[in-house]
Structures are given as C-alpha cells and as structure tokens.
Amino acid sequence: MKSTTRQTASPKAMLDGLGLSARKRLGQHFLVGQGVVNMIVRAADIKPTETIVEVGPGLGILTRELVEKAGRVVAVEMDGEMAEALEREVAAANLRVVCADARQVDVKEITNGMPYKLVANLPYYAASPILRRFLESEWPPVLAVVMVQREVAKQMAARPGEMSLVSVGVQVYGKPDIVGYVPSSAFYPKPRVTSAVVRIRLDAAPSLDIADREAFFKVVRAGFSAPRKQLRNSLAQGLESSPEQALKHLNAAGIDPRARAETLSLEQWAALYGAVCHVEGLRRG
C-alpha cells in the first residue's frame, strides 16, 4: 500500500514534534504549502510505472505526493536524523530513503539501473555540484525538475547573448525552461532570495560533436575565464596560449574573434572545441 498521509501541520510544528530544527549549514528550507508541490508534480508528469529520485526530501511534503504518483521513489537525504524521520513518518512501501550526500551518491546503484526522473529542492550552496552529479553521470535522468535560486535558474535557461558557464553546462545535456517562480514565503525558514522551478528535458539535448566532454568544458571554461574581454583574449588567457593562437582557433571555427563568450551558441562552442582539439592536441575521440 502507498501512503495517503498528507502534511497537515506546519513545518515548524512538524520539526518541533520530531525534536528537530532546520540546519543552516545544510541549507534547509522546507516547503510550506501545497501549491509549489503541485507545480513540481505537474512539471515532472509522473506516470504510475516510473521511478523518481528525490534529492532533499526534508520533511516529506513533496515525497508524500511522489509516492502516490510514482511506482518507486528514492529519496536522497543528507541529514541522518531527517532521513530516519522521513522513513518513519511517510512509511510507504514504494519509498526507499538513502542517507547520503547527493554530490557523491552512486546514481546507478540507487536506481538499480532503471530509467528515472530527478525531482529536487536543491540547497542553494550545493545546487550546481548536485545537478552535475546526475547530468554528467553514466546514468542520467530522462527528465529533471529542480528548484534553485532564481538567478541560477535564469542562467540555466539563458540564450546566446546572455549565456554563462552554467548555461552551457546545463544545455549540453538537455533543454531547460523555467516552470515558475517561488517566493521566500513558500518556505520555512524563509530564505533571503526568490527561487524558481526549472524543468530540463534531456531528450531534447542538442546533437553536438563532442566525444570528450572534459576537453570540451576545458575550452568553455577558457572562453569564460575573462567574460568581459573579447574571445581572442579570454581564450588565450584561459588556454595559456597567445592571442595569435587563439585567433587561429576562432577563425577555424568560423567565430568572430571580437565576440564575447556570452554570445556563443552551443554549436559554436562545439566548433571551437573541435578547432582547439585539432591544433592543441586535446583528445576529441
């Protein structure tokens, strides 16, 4: 049987009842209302046969909804006391609680090698490394719905002209879109920033000629090493080469050397990676 228990008490009352408190060092902010939960669940489009990996379940307001919608839920919680409480309070047959740091978890092991969707209320301080852990793993999700800081969400979904290293780092793996914004009043305790729910469709990832992602991101990081400079200069600085050599790379990729990193599309980054690989000897395949 799946649990049908709903959260009726406030997060503060639940914490008091469990003898726990929000831990600032873990970036714990608990959802207060059902509205944001409904937004996340709709965005994830959960089917009864699907596996969901939830990162940062906390008090389980979202977990309770997930176990009703999905065939199996794996909740990854770093706080040991919170993990024990979650397993006890939700008590659903299709729920597995894993007490682990999501930045280090073995994704394939916790999912038993099954396809899954990632749903996460990510702590602000660890949002990027957690997301990278899943997107870059040998067993990435088929869809990710994550809550992050609003500014990070905008970077994730940015288009050429406003791109950042975060934009490229996410869009190489899938197509992100912002589902909605979440005010600080939707959490206890209230964070100082507005959050946003982002959906990443990994089946919509661009088809790029990138055999070695480590080498690809070395080139991208080099390009963003001095984002206010023209690419000819920032690329030279990042690759520790001369502006003349950087000019050759850019010309070979068909990119204006006066452009700035924020203006490049993913396809242009892939072309630049190919040009640098050809000259610098970075491994391409």
Secondary structure, DSSP 8 states (H G I E B T S, - for coil): --------S-HHHHHHHHT----GGGT--EE--HHHHHHHHHHHT--TT-EEEEE--TTSHHHHHHHHHSSEEEEEES-HHHHHHHHHHH--TTEEEEES-TTT--HHHHTTT---EEEEE--GGGHHHHHHHHHTSSS--SEEEEEEEHHHHHHHT--TTS--HHHHHHHTT-EEEEEEEE-GGGEES--SS-EEEEEEEGGG------S-HHHHHHHHHHHTSSTTS-HHHHHHHHHT--HHHHHHHHHHHT--TT--GGG--HHHHHHHHHHHHHHH-----
